[in-house]
């Protein structure tokens, strides 16, 4: 760890320069002819980050400089993230309440005595309106302000103090509840266990472990909180797939299936693909995905480090019991190695031949036509968005909850350490060319849930209301 203001300043400068160098050497963006803005954005981020670095004197300043650098790139799969031990940082602070963004305003989610009451809407602080405060104190250092889902997931951090030296903490704030406006002088204090619990609840509510529950007869609730499963979670996923196959008649007779993506931070999109194949049929999903991906090209950035990484994960995937994934990594790793030997910057993946629709129907048997509701959190991105891409190929799917985050076209992310060990650089291995869902595009739910508390009961109520409405609108037999 740096031991002086000068050392922290030097580390911030060096690590931002290292992040830029690693990005230029390995990231598809600098050589992507379809995204000419990537290079200028990276350079603008470098200039901005180095300007912040000149004002760094400690660990919180270092972290803020790295995060400010990231924001200026404008891509969720580029930049770097700090790796500083929390124990070496000053304790986070809060004013005794946790807030959430719900559609068009920030609300108090949970509060200790003396703080603004739960359900209160923030009007502004210190003469600055709520949205401008959030833009200045949050989105200048994290998230992507143009994405609606990022407001749902990141705006709440405006009242969490991580000692960022480049922002002014709000001191006096105005709130409205039931038509009554109150003003509160904020008392910042150490973030405690209650605050930590409320913060987690405010983001995701009660999202459960991988598996299937039946909250009421004939409605299955499928929890998918991660696509980076550990051994126990991988077993739970496989048990779920087996259950759909073994009791298919039961699944075909349900009132509805709810797929809960709360807590999901992405990972390997195969887990959602395999569930979709179990539910709708493997051939049908393959056909629908092929139609959606028609014309899409995948360009793999064939740098030495990227190539070595792809070949290195073959063994890990085999140990996880994923031979298909291992073959996939081996195929593309070898393709990258060949491109590298030929002096090419990219290896272009060959397109697969679509399965004929008639073959899909014959192979999969009766179609699954029961309503499917997908609960989308505001931070859904990467493999979480890949899941929605697949689920929404079928007309019986309805999105519920919040707008998603948007995705980069740069995917298959690995990380690379800078020499100081204080940060890791985000390095995608490939870029999608002509993908239907472009950079910055996100999903909007048909049913937006603005309840301040995202409890299972509140989400189920929204689903049940839509099911009841569908029954009313259904033509009589």
C-alpha positions as CSV (number, residue, x, y, z in Angstrom):
1,X,0.0,0.0,0.0
2,X,1.3,3.5,-0.7
3,X,2.4,5.2,2.5
4,X,2.2,8.9,1.6
5,X,0.0,11.4,-0.4
6,X,2.7,11.5,-3.0
7,X,2.8,7.7,-3.3
8,X,-1.0,7.5,-3.6
9,X,-0.9,10.2,-6.3
10,X,1.9,8.4,-8.2
11,X,-0.1,5.1,-7.9
12,X,-3.2,6.7,-9.4
13,X,-1.3,8.1,-12.3
14,X,0.6,4.9,-13.0
15,X,-2.4,2.7,-12.7
16,X,-4.6,4.8,-15.0
17,X,-1.8,4.8,-17.6
18,X,-1.4,1.0,-17.2
19,X,-5.2,0.5,-17.6
20,X,-5.0,2.6,-20.9
21,X,-2.0,0.5,-22.1
22,X,-3.6,-2.8,-21.3
23,X,-6.9,-1.7,-22.9
24,X,-5.1,-0.6,-26.1
25,X,-3.2,-3.9,-26.3
26,X,-6.1,-6.3,-25.6
27,X,-9.5,-4.7,-25.8
28,X,-11.4,-5.0,-29.1
29,X,-12.5,-1.4,-28.9
30,X,-9.4,0.4,-30.1
31,X,-9.4,-1.6,-33.3
32,X,-13.2,-1.9,-33.8
33,X,-14.1,-0.2,-37.1
34,X,-17.7,-0.1,-36.1
35,X,-17.1,2.0,-33.0
36,X,-14.8,4.9,-34.0
37,X,-15.6,6.7,-30.7
38,X,-14.0,4.2,-28.5
39,X,-10.4,5.4,-29.0
40,X,-11.3,9.1,-28.4
41,X,-13.4,8.2,-25.4
42,X,-10.5,6.2,-23.9
43,X,-8.1,9.1,-24.4
44,X,-10.6,11.6,-22.9
45,X,-11.0,9.3,-19.9
46,X,-7.2,9.1,-19.6
47,X,-7.0,12.9,-19.5
48,X,-9.8,13.2,-17.0
49,X,-8.5,10.4,-14.8
50,X,-5.0,11.9,-14.7
51,X,-6.4,15.3,-13.7
52,X,-8.2,13.7,-10.8
53,X,-5.0,11.7,-10.0
54,X,-3.1,14.9,-9.4
55,X,-5.5,15.7,-6.5
56,X,-5.2,12.3,-4.9
57,X,-3.7,12.1,-1.4
58,X,-5.1,8.8,0.0
59,X,-6.9,5.5,-0.7
60,X,-10.5,7.0,-1.1
61,X,-9.1,9.6,-3.6
62,X,-7.3,6.8,-5.5
63,X,-10.5,4.9,-5.8
64,X,-12.5,8.0,-6.9
65,X,-9.9,8.8,-9.6
66,X,-10.0,5.2,-11.0
67,X,-13.8,5.3,-11.0
68,X,-13.9,8.8,-12.6
69,X,-11.6,7.5,-15.3
70,X,-14.1,4.6,-16.0
71,X,-17.1,6.8,-16.3
72,X,-15.6,8.9,-19.1
73,X,-15.0,5.8,-21.2
74,X,-18.8,5.2,-21.2
75,X,-18.7,1.4,-21.6
76,X,-19.5,-1.0,-18.8
77,X,-16.9,-3.5,-20.1
78,X,-13.9,-1.2,-20.2
79,X,-11.7,0.6,-17.7
80,X,-10.6,-0.7,-14.3
81,X,-11.9,-1.3,-10.8
82,X,-10.0,-0.8,-7.5
83,X,-8.9,-3.8,-5.4
84,X,-8.2,-2.1,-2.1
85,X,-8.9,-4.0,1.1
86,X,-11.9,-2.5,2.8
87,X,-10.1,-2.8,6.2
88,X,-7.6,-0.2,5.0
89,X,-10.3,2.3,4.1
90,X,-12.1,4.8,6.4
91,X,-15.4,3.3,7.5
92,X,-18.3,4.2,5.2
93,X,-20.9,6.7,6.5
94,X,-24.6,7.3,6.1
95,X,-27.2,9.7,7.5
96,X,-29.4,7.0,9.1
97,X,-31.5,6.1,6.1
98,X,-31.3,4.2,2.8
99,X,-32.9,5.4,-0.4
100,X,-34.1,3.8,-3.7
101,X,-34.9,5.1,-7.2
102,X,-38.3,4.2,-8.4
103,X,-39.1,5.4,-11.9
104,X,-38.7,9.2,-11.7
105,X,-37.6,10.0,-8.1
106,X,-35.6,8.9,-5.1
107,X,-37.5,7.6,-2.1
108,X,-36.5,6.7,1.5
109,X,-36.6,2.9,1.7
110,X,-35.7,2.4,5.4
111,X,-34.9,4.9,8.2
112,X,-33.8,5.1,11.8
113,X,-35.6,7.4,14.2
114,X,-35.0,11.1,13.5
115,X,-34.4,10.5,9.8
116,X,-36.9,11.2,7.0
117,X,-39.7,8.7,7.1
118,X,-39.8,5.6,4.8
119,X,-41.6,6.5,1.6
120,X,-40.6,10.1,1.6
121,X,-39.5,11.5,-1.8
122,X,-36.3,13.5,-2.0
123,X,-36.8,17.0,-3.4
124,X,-33.2,18.3,-3.2
125,X,-30.3,19.2,-0.9
126,X,-28.4,22.4,-0.3
127,X,-30.2,24.2,-3.0
128,X,-29.6,21.5,-5.6
129,X,-32.5,19.4,-7.0
130,X,-32.4,15.7,-6.5
131,X,-31.5,14.7,-10.0
132,X,-28.6,17.1,-10.3
133,X,-27.3,15.9,-6.9
134,X,-27.3,12.3,-8.1
135,X,-25.6,13.2,-11.4
136,X,-22.8,15.1,-9.6
137,X,-22.2,12.8,-6.6
138,X,-23.0,9.4,-8.1
139,X,-22.8,9.3,-11.9
140,X,-19.7,11.3,-12.1
141,X,-17.9,8.4,-10.6
142,X,-19.9,5.3,-11.3
143,X,-22.6,3.9,-13.6
144,X,-23.9,5.2,-16.9
145,X,-26.3,8.1,-16.5
146,X,-28.1,7.6,-19.8
147,X,-29.3,4.2,-18.8
148,X,-32.6,4.1,-16.9
149,X,-31.7,0.9,-15.1
150,X,-28.6,2.4,-13.7
151,X,-30.7,5.0,-11.9
152,X,-32.6,2.2,-10.3
153,X,-29.4,0.5,-9.2
154,X,-26.9,3.3,-8.5
155,X,-28.8,6.5,-7.6
156,X,-29.5,5.1,-4.1
157,X,-25.8,5.5,-3.3
158,X,-26.1,9.2,-3.1
159,X,-26.5,8.8,0.7
160,X,-23.6,6.4,1.2
161,X,-20.3,8.2,1.9
162,X,-17.2,6.5,0.8
163,X,-15.0,9.6,1.5
164,X,-14.8,10.6,-2.1
165,X,-12.8,13.9,-1.9
166,X,-14.2,15.2,-5.2
167,X,-17.9,15.5,-4.0
168,X,-19.6,17.7,-1.5
169,X,-21.7,15.6,0.9
170,X,-25.3,16.9,1.2
171,X,-26.0,18.6,4.5
172,X,-29.6,19.9,4.5
173,X,-32.3,18.0,2.4
174,X,-35.9,18.5,1.7
175,X,-38.4,15.6,1.5
176,X,-42.1,15.3,0.6
177,X,-44.5,12.7,2.0
178,X,-48.3,12.9,1.6
179,X,-48.1,16.5,0.4
180,X,-46.1,17.6,3.4
181,X,-42.6,19.0,2.9
182,X,-40.0,18.6,5.6
183,X,-36.3,19.7,5.9
184,X,-33.7,17.6,7.6
185,X,-30.2,18.4,8.6
186,X,-28.2,15.2,7.9
187,X,-26.1,13.6,10.6
188,X,-23.4,11.5,8.9
189,X,-22.3,8.5,11.0
190,X,-20.5,5.2,10.6
191,X,-22.5,2.8,8.4
192,X,-23.7,0.0,10.6
193,X,-25.0,-3.6,10.2
194,X,-28.6,-2.3,10.0
195,X,-27.6,0.0,7.2
196,X,-25.8,-2.8,5.3
197,X,-28.9,-5.0,5.5
198,X,-31.2,-2.2,4.4
199,X,-28.9,-1.4,1.5
200,X,-29.0,-5.0,0.3
201,X,-32.8,-5.1,0.7
202,X,-33.2,-1.8,-1.2
203,X,-31.5,-3.2,-4.2
204,X,-32.9,-6.7,-4.6
205,X,-35.5,-7.4,-1.9
206,X,-35.8,-11.0,-0.9
207,X,-34.3,-12.7,-3.9
208,X,-33.8,-16.4,-3.0
209,X,-31.2,-19.1,-3.8
210,X,-31.0,-21.0,-7.1
211,X,-34.1,-23.2,-7.3
212,X,-37.8,-23.5,-7.8
213,X,-40.5,-22.6,-5.2
214,X,-44.3,-22.7,-5.4
215,X,-45.6,-19.6,-3.6
216,X,-49.1,-20.7,-4.4
217,X,-50.6,-23.6,-6.2
218,X,-49.8,-23.8,-9.9
219,X,-47.3,-20.9,-9.9
220,X,-43.6,-21.7,-10.0
221,X,-41.0,-19.2,-8.9
222,X,-37.6,-19.8,-10.5
223,X,-34.8,-18.0,-8.8
224,X,-31.7,-17.3,-10.8
225,X,-29.6,-15.0,-8.6
226,X,-26.3,-15.8,-10.3
227,X,-24.8,-17.1,-13.6
228,X,-21.5,-17.6,-11.8
229,X,-22.6,-20.6,-9.7
230,X,-20.5,-22.4,-7.2
231,X,-20.6,-26.1,-7.0
232,X,-23.8,-26.2,-4.9
233,X,-25.5,-23.7,-7.2
234,X,-24.5,-25.7,-10.3
235,X,-26.1,-28.8,-8.8
236,X,-29.3,-26.8,-8.1
237,X,-29.4,-25.6,-11.7
238,X,-29.0,-29.1,-13.0
239,X,-31.7,-30.4,-10.6
240,X,-34.0,-27.7,-12.0
241,X,-33.3,-28.6,-15.6
242,X,-33.9,-32.3,-14.8
243,X,-37.2,-31.5,-13.0
244,X,-38.5,-29.6,-16.1
245,X,-37.7,-32.6,-18.3
246,X,-39.0,-35.2,-15.8
247,X,-42.3,-33.4,-15.0
248,X,-42.9,-31.6,-18.3
249,X,-46.7,-32.3,-18.1
250,X,-46.8,-30.6,-14.8
251,X,-44.9,-27.5,-16.1
252,X,-47.2,-27.4,-19.1
253,X,-50.2,-27.2,-16.9
254,X,-49.1,-24.3,-14.6
255,X,-50.8,-21.0,-14.4
256,X,-47.5,-19.2,-14.8
257,X,-43.8,-19.3,-14.3
258,X,-41.9,-16.4,-12.7
259,X,-38.1,-16.2,-13.5
260,X,-36.5,-14.1,-10.8
261,X,-33.2,-12.4,-11.9
262,X,-32.7,-10.3,-8.8
263,X,-29.1,-10.3,-7.5
264,X,-27.9,-11.6,-10.8
265,X,-24.5,-10.0,-11.7
266,X,-24.0,-12.0,-15.0
267,X,-21.4,-14.7,-15.6
268,X,-21.9,-17.6,-18.0
269,X,-25.1,-17.2,-20.1
270,X,-25.2,-21.0,-20.7
271,X,-27.2,-21.4,-17.5
272,X,-30.1,-19.3,-18.7
273,X,-29.9,-20.9,-22.1
274,X,-30.1,-24.4,-20.7
275,X,-33.1,-23.5,-18.7
276,X,-34.8,-21.9,-21.7
277,X,-34.1,-25.1,-23.7
278,X,-35.6,-27.2,-20.9
279,X,-38.7,-25.0,-20.7
280,X,-39.4,-24.2,-24.4
281,X,-37.5,-27.0,-26.0
282,X,-33.9,-27.2,-27.2
283,X,-34.6,-27.1,-30.9
284,X,-37.1,-24.3,-30.6
285,X,-34.7,-22.2,-28.5
286,X,-31.9,-22.9,-31.0
287,X,-34.1,-21.9,-33.9
288,X,-35.4,-18.7,-32.2
289,X,-31.8,-17.7,-31.2
290,X,-30.4,-18.4,-34.6
291,X,-33.1,-16.1,-36.2
292,X,-32.4,-13.4,-33.6
293,X,-28.6,-13.7,-34.2
294,X,-28.9,-13.9,-38.0
295,X,-26.2,-11.7,-39.6
296,X,-24.4,-11.2,-36.3
297,X,-20.6,-11.7,-36.4
298,X,-18.3,-12.4,-33.4
299,X,-14.8,-10.9,-33.6
300,X,-12.3,-12.3,-31.1
301,X,-9.4,-9.9,-30.3
302,X,-6.4,-12.1,-30.9
303,X,-3.8,-10.5,-28.5
304,X,-1.3,-12.9,-26.9
305,X,-2.9,-12.4,-23.4
306,X,-6.4,-12.9,-24.6
307,X,-5.5,-16.0,-26.5
308,X,-3.7,-17.5,-23.5
309,X,-6.7,-16.8,-21.3
310,X,-9.1,-18.6,-23.6
311,X,-7.0,-21.6,-23.8
312,X,-6.4,-21.6,-20.0
313,X,-10.1,-21.9,-19.2
314,X,-10.6,-25.2,-21.1
315,X,-9.5,-27.2,-18.1
316,X,-11.6,-25.3,-15.6
317,X,-14.7,-25.8,-17.7
318,X,-14.0,-29.5,-17.9
319,X,-13.6,-29.7,-14.1
320,X,-17.0,-27.9,-13.7
321,X,-18.6,-30.7,-15.8
322,X,-19.2,-28.5,-18.8
323,X,-17.6,-30.3,-21.7
324,X,-19.6,-28.2,-24.3
325,X,-18.1,-25.1,-22.7
326,X,-14.6,-26.6,-22.8
327,X,-15.0,-27.4,-26.5
328,X,-16.2,-23.9,-27.1
329,X,-13.2,-22.3,-25.3
330,X,-10.8,-24.7,-27.1
331,X,-12.3,-23.9,-30.5
332,X,-12.1,-20.1,-30.1
333,X,-8.8,-20.2,-28.3
334,X,-7.3,-22.1,-31.2
335,X,-8.9,-19.7,-33.7
336,X,-7.4,-16.8,-31.9
337,X,-4.0,-18.5,-31.8
338,X,-4.1,-19.0,-35.6
339,X,-5.1,-15.4,-36.2
340,X,-2.3,-14.2,-33.9
341,X,0.2,-16.3,-35.9
342,X,-1.0,-14.7,-39.1
343,X,-0.6,-11.2,-37.7
344,X,-4.4,-10.5,-37.6
345,X,-6.0,-8.5,-34.9
346,X,-9.3,-10.5,-34.9
347,X,-10.4,-14.1,-35.3
348,X,-13.9,-14.1,-36.8
349,X,-16.2,-16.8,-35.5
350,X,-18.1,-18.9,-38.1
351,X,-21.9,-18.7,-38.1
352,X,-23.8,-21.8,-37.2
353,X,-26.5,-23.2,-39.5
354,X,-30.0,-22.6,-38.1
355,X,-32.3,-25.5,-37.3
356,X,-35.3,-25.6,-39.6
357,X,-38.5,-24.6,-37.8
358,X,-40.3,-27.8,-38.7
359,X,-37.5,-29.9,-37.2
360,X,-37.7,-27.8,-34.0
361,X,-41.4,-28.4,-33.5
362,X,-41.1,-32.2,-34.3
363,X,-38.1,-32.6,-31.9
364,X,-39.5,-30.7,-28.9
365,X,-43.1,-32.0,-28.7
366,X,-45.9,-29.8,-27.3
367,X,-44.9,-26.1,-27.0
368,X,-44.7,-24.4,-23.6
369,X,-47.4,-21.6,-23.8
370,X,-48.1,-20.7,-20.2
371,X,-47.3,-17.1,-19.1
372,X,-43.7,-16.5,-18.2
373,X,-42.8,-13.4,-16.1
374,X,-39.2,-12.3,-15.8
375,X,-38.3,-10.1,-12.8
376,X,-35.6,-7.7,-14.0
377,X,-33.5,-5.7,-11.6
378,X,-32.0,-2.3,-12.7
379,X,-28.5,-3.6,-12.7
380,X,-29.2,-6.5,-15.1
381,X,-26.4,-6.6,-17.7
382,X,-24.0,-8.9,-19.5
383,X,-25.1,-12.5,-19.2
384,X,-28.2,-11.3,-17.3
385,X,-29.2,-9.5,-20.5
386,X,-28.3,-12.5,-22.6
387,X,-30.9,-14.4,-20.6
388,X,-33.6,-11.8,-21.4
389,X,-32.5,-11.9,-25.1
390,X,-33.4,-15.6,-25.1
391,X,-36.5,-15.5,-22.9
392,X,-38.1,-12.7,-24.9
393,X,-37.8,-14.7,-28.2
394,X,-41.1,-16.3,-27.0
395,X,-44.4,-14.3,-27.0
396,X,-45.5,-15.7,-23.7
397,X,-42.8,-13.8,-21.8
398,X,-43.5,-10.6,-19.9
399,X,-40.8,-8.4,-18.2
400,X,-41.6,-7.2,-14.7
401,X,-39.8,-4.8,-12.4
402,X,-37.2,-2.2,-13.5
403,X,-35.6,-1.1,-16.8
404,X,-32.4,-3.2,-17.3
405,X,-29.0,-1.8,-17.6
406,X,-27.6,-1.6,-21.1
407,X,-24.8,-3.9,-22.4
408,X,-21.6,-3.3,-24.2
409,X,-21.0,-5.1,-27.4
410,X,-17.7,-6.1,-25.9
411,X,-18.1,-9.4,-24.1
412,X,-16.4,-12.5,-22.7
413,X,-14.7,-10.4,-20.0
414,X,-11.5,-11.3,-18.1
415,X,-9.5,-9.1,-15.8
416,X,-5.8,-8.1,-15.8
417,X,-3.9,-6.8,-12.7
418,X,-1.9,-3.6,-12.8
419,X,1.6,-3.8,-11.3
420,X,0.6,-2.1,-8.1
421,X,-2.0,-4.7,-7.4
422,X,-4.4,-1.9,-6.4
423,X,-6.7,-2.3,-9.4
424,X,-7.7,-4.7,-12.1
425,X,-8.4,-3.8,-15.8
426,X,-11.6,-5.0,-17.5
427,X,-10.6,-6.8,-20.7
428,X,-13.3,-8.3,-23.0
429,X,-12.1,-10.9,-25.5
430,X,-14.7,-10.4,-28.2
431,X,-17.0,-7.9,-29.9
432,X,-20.4,-8.5,-31.4
433,X,-20.8,-7.0,-34.8
434,X,-24.4,-6.2,-36.1
435,X,-25.9,-7.5,-32.9
436,X,-29.7,-6.6,-32.7
437,X,-29.3,-5.1,-29.2
438,X,-26.7,-2.4,-29.7
439,X,-24.5,-0.5,-27.3
440,X,-26.5,1.5,-24.8
441,X,-29.8,-0.3,-25.6
442,X,-31.8,-1.7,-22.6
443,X,-35.0,-3.5,-21.9
444,X,-38.1,-1.7,-20.4
445,X,-40.5,-3.9,-18.4
446,X,-44.1,-4.0,-19.5
447,X,-45.0,-4.1,-15.8
448,X,-42.9,-1.6,-13.9
449,X,-42.9,-2.2,-10.1
450,X,-42.4,1.1,-8.3
451,X,-43.1,-0.2,-4.8
452,X,-40.4,1.2,-2.5
453,X,-39.8,-2.2,-1.0
454,X,-39.3,-4.9,-3.6
455,X,-40.6,-7.8,-1.5
456,X,-41.6,-11.1,-3.0
457,X,-45.2,-10.3,-2.1
458,X,-45.1,-7.0,-4.0
459,X,-43.7,-8.6,-7.1
460,X,-46.1,-11.5,-6.9
461,X,-49.0,-9.0,-6.5
462,X,-48.0,-7.4,-9.8
463,X,-47.8,-10.8,-11.5
464,X,-51.2,-11.9,-10.1
465,X,-52.8,-8.6,-11.2
466,X,-51.6,-9.1,-14.8
467,X,-52.8,-12.7,-14.8
468,X,-56.2,-11.7,-13.5
469,X,-56.4,-8.9,-16.2
470,X,-55.4,-11.5,-18.9
471,X,-58.2,-13.8,-17.8
472,X,-60.7,-10.9,-18.0
473,X,-59.5,-10.1,-21.5
474,X,-59.4,-13.7,-22.7
475,X,-62.2,-14.5,-25.2
476,X,-64.9,-16.7,-23.8
477,X,-65.0,-20.3,-25.0
